[in-house]
């Protein structure tokens, strides 16, 4: 896959041959002072890769644009992602997806080297290109310090699996250790001493003309002139025309940035799969990385715990879940157990105001009496047996802080430690769903019992910090906080994590924002 990028001076043969670069053979480093031609070189490369569509090797390009200059080219069909540094999670997302795709490439290639396998494009996995515009800024950003070793590994091992790394940089500061893994080196106008750092040979002065520089060709260093992507005066119109030419080409690996506010109104625009609400599948957001819809199968889920600080979005999440359950289960009974804060009153008086089967209690004794009289298995007195009766599909929403405290001999202790855990064991059979809408860390005496009640949990907080502080005291168990901090950026307000405890499956989620009176479902 050779890309024609310019012409170079070859005085020994008195010619100016075409400069051809093969990204399947070598990584590409592009240096130069501001306005010297680095970005134009990348833009020309993107056009050449686009022109190869349908001619052989499949190509997917991921761009980390710390210079903020390549956004206009993000709609080219070969570009799967073009993210600037404004959203930390998007950058982490690119590295995760590339790592996953290289793992799949390695599986398909077996013992073969990618360059050799590319001679048979029909059976070869797609080639990937990672472009980092302004590598100096990327390396200086503390948010991505944990990715520097991974970047080194990609530079060293990526070519054999089908990944080419391309970067631009103003100088070699902090970059020298990467250069040994770059077979193609380009340097536009720079101080003479910088040429020695890059090429390791006597520096050569070049004309201070944009697009004019030095390039490695085979074992030599030559002056060259880079081609422009388009004629300067028509670039904007020509780019739009090119993008329009490929508008029917759909890249299945295209990534987009999630919106600041995700709702049931706009979720279909950003979802990687169809949104198909049903009686059992309750939607609550999109996975941050693959944009696939996140759902809870309430026919199989017995109990849910919602962790999070005040003001981080727990009530919003509860509204999303409750509204959809009520929409698809009009015969359901909702039992709300509140405390002195009366935070569930808004759920009762808005979302469930037309549900005649909603009951609301803020007193454990009254709730115990109700459960006894309506066939849920509660007893009035110790050791008293009661016959369990048929009950409708029932959703318990529990937001009472005393559920997690040692209140020996009281009705609330009986509900918390005895009755509710026993009901959760049989919840799937009896059609119960328990939502602990503000799950607190239980006191030591019965912590394991209450934590083990949960089959799924939400966390609306920064997971690395949360686990480091509370770790084994929660349903999130023994997760490694250092790994979590490295893998995930800090949460935006209102977003969080969903942990399928029974399946041991953790997702970072862009949560749906409840739209009040609008239809959420």
C-alpha positions as CSV (number, residue, x, y, z in Angstrom):
1,X,0.0,0.0,0.0
2,X,2.2,2.8,-1.3
3,X,1.1,6.4,-0.7
4,X,2.5,9.1,-3.0
5,X,3.2,12.1,-0.7
6,X,5.5,14.4,-2.7
7,X,8.8,14.4,-4.7
8,X,12.4,14.2,-3.4
9,X,15.7,15.4,-4.7
10,X,18.1,12.6,-5.7
11,X,21.1,14.5,-7.1
12,X,23.1,11.3,-7.5
13,X,20.8,10.2,-10.3
14,X,19.8,13.8,-11.3
15,X,16.1,13.1,-10.8
16,X,13.2,14.1,-8.6
17,X,11.4,10.8,-8.0
18,X,8.0,10.5,-6.4
19,X,8.1,10.1,-2.6
20,X,6.3,6.9,-1.9
21,X,5.6,5.8,1.7
22,X,4.3,2.4,2.6
23,X,2.5,2.5,6.0
24,X,2.3,-1.3,6.1
25,X,6.1,-1.4,6.4
26,X,7.0,1.3,8.9
27,X,5.6,3.8,11.4
28,X,5.7,7.5,10.4
29,X,7.2,10.4,12.4
30,X,6.5,13.9,11.2
31,X,8.4,16.8,12.7
32,X,8.3,20.5,12.1
33,X,7.9,24.0,13.5
34,X,4.4,25.5,13.5
35,X,2.9,26.2,10.0
36,X,5.7,24.3,8.3
37,X,3.5,21.6,6.7
38,X,3.0,18.8,9.2
39,X,-0.8,19.0,9.2
40,X,-1.1,19.2,5.4
41,X,1.1,16.1,5.2
42,X,-1.4,14.2,7.4
43,X,-4.3,15.5,5.4
44,X,-2.7,14.4,2.2
45,X,-2.1,11.0,3.7
46,X,-5.8,10.7,4.7
47,X,-6.8,11.5,1.1
48,X,-4.4,8.8,-0.2
49,X,-5.8,6.3,2.2
50,X,-9.4,7.2,1.1
51,X,-8.5,6.8,-2.5
52,X,-7.6,3.1,-1.8
53,X,-11.1,2.2,-0.8
54,X,-12.2,-0.8,-2.8
55,X,-8.7,-1.4,-4.1
56,X,-7.4,-3.9,-1.6
57,X,-6.4,-3.5,2.0
58,X,-9.3,-2.4,4.3
59,X,-8.2,0.7,6.2
60,X,-9.5,2.2,9.5
61,X,-7.9,5.4,10.9
62,X,-8.1,6.6,14.5
63,X,-7.0,10.3,15.1
64,X,-6.1,11.9,18.4
65,X,-6.0,15.5,17.4
66,X,-4.2,17.5,20.2
67,X,-3.5,20.2,17.7
68,X,-7.2,20.8,16.9
69,X,-6.4,21.0,13.2
70,X,-7.8,17.9,11.5
71,X,-11.5,18.0,12.4
72,X,-12.6,19.0,8.9
73,X,-11.3,15.6,7.7
74,X,-13.2,13.6,10.3
75,X,-16.0,12.7,7.9
76,X,-13.7,10.9,5.4
77,X,-14.9,7.3,5.2
78,X,-11.6,5.8,6.4
79,X,-11.6,7.8,9.6
80,X,-13.2,5.9,12.5
81,X,-12.6,8.5,15.1
82,X,-11.2,12.0,15.3
83,X,-11.1,13.3,18.9
84,X,-9.5,16.3,20.4
85,X,-8.4,16.6,24.1
86,X,-11.6,18.1,25.4
87,X,-13.0,14.7,26.5
88,X,-10.6,12.5,28.4
89,X,-12.8,9.4,28.0
90,X,-12.7,9.6,24.2
91,X,-8.9,9.3,24.2
92,X,-9.0,6.3,26.5
93,X,-11.7,4.9,24.3
94,X,-9.5,5.0,21.2
95,X,-6.7,3.1,23.0
96,X,-9.1,0.5,24.3
97,X,-10.7,-0.1,20.9
98,X,-7.3,-0.3,19.1
99,X,-6.1,-2.8,21.7
100,X,-9.3,-4.9,21.2
101,X,-9.0,-4.8,17.5
102,X,-5.3,-5.8,17.5
103,X,-6.1,-8.7,19.7
104,X,-8.7,-9.8,17.1
105,X,-6.2,-9.2,14.3
106,X,-3.6,-11.4,16.1
107,X,-6.2,-14.2,16.4
108,X,-7.0,-14.1,12.7
109,X,-3.4,-13.8,11.6
110,X,-2.1,-16.7,13.8
111,X,1.6,-16.9,13.2
112,X,1.6,-14.7,10.1
113,X,3.1,-11.2,9.8
114,X,0.5,-8.7,8.7
115,X,2.6,-7.4,5.8
116,X,2.7,-10.8,4.3
117,X,-0.9,-11.5,5.0
118,X,-1.9,-8.2,3.3
119,X,-1.0,-9.7,-0.1
120,X,-4.4,-11.6,0.2
121,X,-6.8,-8.8,1.2
122,X,-9.9,-10.9,1.0
123,X,-8.7,-13.0,4.0
124,X,-6.7,-10.3,5.8
125,X,-8.1,-8.3,8.7
126,X,-8.4,-4.5,8.3
127,X,-5.3,-2.4,8.6
128,X,-5.4,0.3,11.4
129,X,-3.6,3.6,11.5
130,X,-3.3,5.6,14.7
131,X,-2.5,9.3,14.1
132,X,-1.5,11.5,17.0
133,X,-1.4,15.2,16.0
134,X,1.0,17.0,18.4
135,X,2.6,14.2,20.3
136,X,4.4,16.7,22.5
137,X,1.1,17.9,23.9
138,X,-0.2,14.3,24.4
139,X,2.9,13.2,26.3
140,X,2.8,16.3,28.5
141,X,-0.8,15.7,29.5
142,X,-0.9,14.0,32.9
143,X,-4.3,12.5,32.2
144,X,-2.8,10.1,29.7
145,X,0.5,9.3,31.4
146,X,-0.6,5.7,31.9
147,X,-0.9,5.3,28.1
148,X,2.7,6.2,27.3
149,X,3.9,2.6,27.9
150,X,1.0,1.3,25.8
151,X,1.9,3.7,23.0
152,X,5.5,2.4,23.1
153,X,4.2,-1.1,22.8
154,X,2.0,-0.1,19.8
155,X,5.0,1.5,18.2
156,X,7.1,-1.5,18.7
157,X,4.7,-4.4,18.0
158,X,1.8,-2.9,16.1
159,X,3.1,-3.3,12.6
160,X,3.2,-7.1,12.8
161,X,-0.5,-7.1,13.8
162,X,-1.7,-4.5,11.3
163,X,-1.2,-1.1,13.1
164,X,0.8,1.8,11.8
165,X,1.5,4.7,14.3
166,X,1.8,8.2,12.8
167,X,2.6,11.3,14.8
168,X,3.4,14.9,14.3
169,X,5.6,16.9,16.7
170,X,7.1,20.3,17.0
171,X,10.4,18.9,18.3
172,X,12.0,15.8,19.8
173,X,11.3,16.7,23.5
174,X,10.2,13.5,25.3
175,X,10.0,11.6,22.0
176,X,13.5,10.3,21.4
177,X,12.8,6.9,23.0
178,X,10.0,6.3,20.5
179,X,12.0,7.1,17.4
180,X,13.8,3.7,17.1
181,X,10.5,2.2,16.1
182,X,9.9,4.6,13.2
183,X,11.2,3.7,9.7
184,X,9.7,6.7,8.0
185,X,11.0,10.1,9.4
186,X,10.0,13.4,8.0
187,X,11.1,16.8,9.2
188,X,9.9,20.1,7.8
189,X,11.4,23.5,8.7
190,X,13.2,23.2,12.1
191,X,16.4,24.4,13.8
192,X,19.5,22.7,12.3
193,X,20.3,20.9,15.6
194,X,16.9,19.2,15.6
195,X,17.7,17.5,12.3
196,X,20.6,15.7,14.0
197,X,18.3,14.5,16.8
198,X,15.9,13.0,14.2
199,X,18.2,11.6,11.5
200,X,21.4,11.0,13.5
201,X,23.6,12.5,10.8
202,X,25.1,15.8,9.8
203,X,22.3,18.4,9.5
204,X,21.3,19.8,6.2
205,X,19.8,23.3,5.8
206,X,16.6,23.4,3.8
207,X,14.7,26.2,2.2
208,X,12.3,27.8,4.6
209,X,9.3,27.0,2.4
210,X,6.1,25.4,3.8
211,X,6.1,21.8,2.8
212,X,9.8,21.7,2.2
213,X,11.8,19.3,4.4
214,X,13.9,16.2,4.9
215,X,12.8,12.6,4.6
216,X,14.3,9.1,5.0
217,X,14.3,7.1,1.8
218,X,15.8,3.6,2.2
219,X,19.0,4.3,4.1
220,X,19.5,7.9,3.0
221,X,18.2,11.3,3.9
222,X,16.9,13.6,1.1
223,X,15.3,17.0,0.7
224,X,11.7,16.8,-0.5
225,X,8.7,18.8,-1.2
226,X,5.3,17.5,0.1
227,X,2.2,17.6,-2.0
228,X,-0.8,19.6,-0.8
229,X,-4.1,17.7,-0.3
230,X,-6.0,20.2,-2.5
231,X,-5.4,23.4,-4.4
232,X,-5.3,26.1,-1.7
233,X,-8.1,28.3,-3.0
234,X,-10.6,25.4,-3.5
235,X,-9.6,23.1,-0.6
236,X,-12.9,23.6,1.4
237,X,-15.2,22.9,-1.6
238,X,-13.0,20.1,-2.9
239,X,-13.1,18.3,0.5
240,X,-16.8,18.6,0.8
241,X,-17.2,17.2,-2.7
242,X,-14.9,14.3,-1.8
243,X,-16.9,13.5,1.3
244,X,-20.1,13.7,-0.6
245,X,-18.7,11.2,-3.2
246,X,-18.4,8.6,-0.4
247,X,-21.6,9.4,1.4
248,X,-23.0,5.9,0.6
249,X,-20.0,4.2,2.1
250,X,-20.7,3.2,5.6
251,X,-17.8,2.4,7.9
252,X,-19.1,0.0,10.5
253,X,-16.3,0.9,12.9
254,X,-17.1,4.6,12.9
255,X,-17.1,6.2,16.4
256,X,-18.8,9.3,17.5
257,X,-18.6,11.4,20.6
258,X,-21.5,11.0,23.0
259,X,-23.6,14.1,23.6
260,X,-23.5,16.1,26.8
261,X,-27.1,15.1,27.5
262,X,-28.4,11.7,26.4
263,X,-32.2,11.3,26.4
264,X,-34.8,8.8,25.1
265,X,-35.4,11.3,22.4
266,X,-31.9,11.4,21.0
267,X,-30.5,8.0,22.0
268,X,-31.2,6.4,18.6
269,X,-28.8,8.9,17.0
270,X,-25.9,7.7,19.0
271,X,-26.7,4.0,19.6
272,X,-24.7,1.4,17.7
273,X,-27.7,-1.0,17.8
274,X,-31.4,-0.6,17.5
275,X,-33.4,0.6,20.5
276,X,-36.2,-1.8,21.0
277,X,-38.0,-1.2,24.4
278,X,-40.0,-4.2,25.7
279,X,-41.7,-5.5,28.8
280,X,-38.4,-6.9,30.1
281,X,-35.6,-4.8,28.6
282,X,-35.3,-1.5,30.5
283,X,-32.9,1.0,28.9
284,X,-30.8,3.2,31.0
285,X,-28.0,4.5,28.7
286,X,-25.2,3.7,26.3
287,X,-21.8,2.0,26.8
288,X,-19.2,4.7,26.7
289,X,-16.9,2.6,24.5
290,X,-19.0,0.8,21.9
291,X,-22.2,2.9,22.2
292,X,-24.3,-0.3,22.5
293,X,-27.5,0.2,24.5
294,X,-27.4,-0.8,28.1
295,X,-30.4,-2.7,29.4
296,X,-31.6,-4.5,32.5
297,X,-33.6,-7.6,31.9
298,X,-36.1,-7.1,34.8
299,X,-37.6,-10.6,34.2
300,X,-34.3,-12.1,35.4
301,X,-32.8,-9.4,37.6
302,X,-33.8,-9.8,41.2
303,X,-32.3,-6.8,42.9
304,X,-30.4,-3.6,42.0
305,X,-28.3,-1.3,44.2
306,X,-27.6,2.3,43.3
307,X,-24.5,3.8,44.9
308,X,-23.5,7.4,44.6
309,X,-23.0,10.8,46.3
310,X,-25.7,13.3,46.8
311,X,-26.3,15.3,43.7
312,X,-24.6,12.8,41.3
313,X,-27.8,11.6,39.6
314,X,-29.2,8.7,41.6
315,X,-32.8,10.2,41.6
316,X,-32.6,10.7,37.8
317,X,-31.6,7.1,37.3
318,X,-34.4,5.9,39.6
319,X,-36.8,7.9,37.5
320,X,-35.6,6.4,34.2
321,X,-35.9,2.9,35.6
322,X,-39.3,3.4,37.3
323,X,-40.9,5.2,34.3
324,X,-40.0,2.4,31.9
325,X,-41.2,-0.3,34.3
326,X,-44.5,1.5,34.8
327,X,-44.9,2.0,31.1
328,X,-44.6,-1.7,30.3
329,X,-46.1,-3.1,33.4
330,X,-49.4,-1.3,34.1
331,X,-50.6,-4.0,36.4
332,X,-47.4,-3.8,38.6
333,X,-47.5,-2.9,42.3
334,X,-44.9,-0.4,43.5
335,X,-44.0,-0.5,47.2
336,X,-42.0,2.6,48.2
337,X,-40.2,2.6,51.5
338,X,-38.9,6.0,52.4
339,X,-37.5,7.6,55.5
340,X,-37.6,11.1,57.0
341,X,-36.1,12.7,53.9
342,X,-39.2,11.6,51.9
343,X,-37.2,11.6,48.7
344,X,-39.5,9.0,47.1
345,X,-42.5,11.3,47.3
346,X,-41.6,12.8,43.9
347,X,-41.6,9.3,42.3
348,X,-45.0,8.6,43.9
349,X,-46.5,11.9,43.0
350,X,-45.2,12.3,39.4
351,X,-44.2,9.1,37.6
352,X,-46.6,6.8,39.6
353,X,-49.4,9.2,40.3
354,X,-51.8,7.2,38.1
355,X,-50.9,3.8,39.4
356,X,-53.6,2.8,41.9
357,X,-51.3,-0.1,43.0
358,X,-48.6,2.2,44.4
359,X,-48.2,2.1,48.2
360,X,-45.9,4.4,50.2
361,X,-44.5,3.9,53.7
362,X,-41.9,5.7,55.8
363,X,-42.6,3.5,58.9
364,X,-41.2,0.0,59.1
365,X,-43.9,-1.3,61.4
366,X,-46.7,-0.1,59.0
367,X,-44.9,-1.6,56.1
368,X,-44.5,-5.0,57.9
369,X,-48.2,-5.0,58.6
370,X,-49.0,-4.3,54.9
371,X,-46.7,-7.1,53.7
372,X,-48.3,-9.5,56.1
373,X,-51.8,-8.7,55.1
374,X,-51.1,-8.8,51.4
375,X,-49.4,-12.2,51.2
376,X,-45.7,-11.3,51.0
377,X,-44.7,-13.5,53.9
378,X,-44.1,-11.0,56.7
379,X,-45.2,-12.0,60.2
380,X,-46.7,-9.9,62.9
381,X,-44.8,-11.7,65.7
382,X,-41.6,-13.7,66.0
383,X,-41.9,-17.4,65.0
384,X,-45.5,-16.8,63.7
385,X,-46.1,-18.6,60.4
386,X,-48.0,-16.9,57.6
387,X,-49.2,-18.4,54.3
388,X,-47.5,-16.8,51.3
389,X,-50.2,-15.8,48.8
390,X,-50.1,-14.9,45.1
391,X,-49.1,-11.4,44.5
392,X,-48.8,-9.2,41.3
393,X,-45.5,-8.3,39.8
394,X,-44.0,-6.1,42.5
395,X,-41.3,-3.5,42.5
396,X,-39.8,-2.6,45.9
397,X,-38.1,0.8,45.9
398,X,-36.2,1.1,49.1
399,X,-34.6,4.5,50.1
400,X,-34.4,4.2,53.9
401,X,-31.1,4.8,55.6
402,X,-32.0,2.6,58.5
403,X,-31.9,-0.5,56.3
404,X,-28.2,-0.5,56.7
405,X,-27.9,0.1,60.4
406,X,-28.0,-2.3,63.4
407,X,-31.4,-1.6,64.8
408,X,-31.6,-4.8,67.0
409,X,-35.1,-6.1,67.7
410,X,-36.9,-3.6,65.5
411,X,-39.2,-4.1,62.6
412,X,-36.8,-2.4,60.2
413,X,-34.0,-4.9,61.1
414,X,-36.5,-7.8,60.5
415,X,-37.3,-6.4,57.0
416,X,-33.7,-5.6,56.1
417,X,-31.9,-8.7,57.4
418,X,-34.5,-11.4,57.3
419,X,-37.5,-10.8,55.1
420,X,-36.1,-8.8,52.1
421,X,-33.1,-11.1,51.6
422,X,-35.4,-14.2,51.8
423,X,-37.8,-12.6,49.3
424,X,-34.9,-11.7,46.9
425,X,-33.8,-15.4,46.8
426,X,-37.3,-16.2,45.4
427,X,-37.7,-12.9,43.5
428,X,-37.4,-14.3,40.0
429,X,-40.0,-17.0,40.7
430,X,-42.4,-14.7,42.4
431,X,-41.8,-11.7,40.1
432,X,-40.3,-9.3,42.5
433,X,-37.8,-6.6,41.7
434,X,-35.9,-4.8,44.6
435,X,-34.3,-1.4,43.9
436,X,-32.1,-0.1,46.7
437,X,-32.2,3.4,45.4
438,X,-29.5,4.8,47.7
439,X,-27.5,1.8,48.8
440,X,-25.2,2.5,51.8
441,X,-22.4,0.4,53.2
442,X,-24.1,-1.8,55.8
443,X,-22.8,-2.1,59.3
444,X,-20.3,-5.0,59.7
445,X,-22.6,-7.4,61.4
446,X,-24.8,-8.0,58.4
447,X,-22.7,-6.4,55.6
448,X,-22.1,-9.6,53.6
449,X,-25.7,-10.6,53.7
450,X,-27.0,-7.3,52.3
451,X,-24.2,-7.0,49.8
452,X,-24.9,-10.5,48.6
453,X,-28.5,-9.6,48.0
454,X,-27.6,-7.5,45.0
455,X,-27.6,-9.0,41.5
456,X,-26.6,-5.7,39.8
457,X,-25.3,-2.4,41.0
458,X,-24.9,1.2,39.7
459,X,-22.2,3.5,40.8
460,X,-22.5,7.2,40.1
461,X,-19.1,8.3,41.1
462,X,-15.4,8.0,40.0
463,X,-14.9,4.2,40.4
464,X,-11.2,4.2,41.1
465,X,-11.6,6.6,44.0
466,X,-14.7,4.8,45.2
467,X,-13.1,1.4,45.2
468,X,-9.9,2.7,46.8
469,X,-11.9,4.2,49.7
470,X,-14.6,1.6,50.2
471,X,-13.6,-1.4,48.1
472,X,-14.3,-4.7,49.7
473,X,-17.1,-3.1,51.8
474,X,-19.3,-2.9,48.7
475,X,-20.8,-5.2,46.1
476,X,-17.9,-4.2,43.8
477,X,-15.7,-6.6,45.7
478,X,-11.9,-6.7,45.2
479,X,-11.6,-4.6,42.0
480,X,-8.1,-3.0,41.6
481,X,-8.5,0.8,42.0
482,X,-5.2,1.5,40.2
483,X,-6.3,-0.5,37.1
484,X,-9.7,1.3,37.2
485,X,-8.1,4.7,37.4
486,X,-5.9,3.9,34.5
487,X,-8.7,2.5,32.4
488,X,-11.5,5.0,33.0
489,X,-11.5,8.8,33.0
490,X,-13.4,10.7,35.8
491,X,-17.1,10.6,35.4
492,X,-19.1,13.5,34.1
493,X,-21.9,14.5,36.4
494,X,-24.8,12.2,35.9
495,X,-22.9,9.3,34.3
496,X,-21.6,6.2,36.0
497,X,-21.0,2.5,36.0
498,X,-23.2,-0.6,35.7
499,X,-21.9,-3.8,37.3
500,X,-23.7,-7.0,36.5
501,X,-22.6,-8.8,39.7
502,X,-23.8,-12.2,38.7
503,X,-22.1,-12.0,35.3
504,X,-19.0,-10.1,36.7
505,X,-19.4,-7.6,33.9
506,X,-18.5,-3.9,34.4
507,X,-19.5,-1.1,32.0
508,X,-19.0,2.7,32.0
509,X,-22.3,4.2,30.9
510,X,-23.6,7.5,29.6
511,X,-26.9,7.5,31.5
512,X,-30.1,8.7,30.0
513,X,-31.4,12.0,31.4
514,X,-35.0,11.8,32.5
515,X,-37.2,14.3,30.4
516,X,-39.9,15.0,33.0
517,X,-43.2,15.0,31.3
518,X,-41.9,13.6,28.0
519,X,-42.4,10.0,27.2
520,X,-39.3,8.0,28.4
521,X,-39.6,4.7,26.8
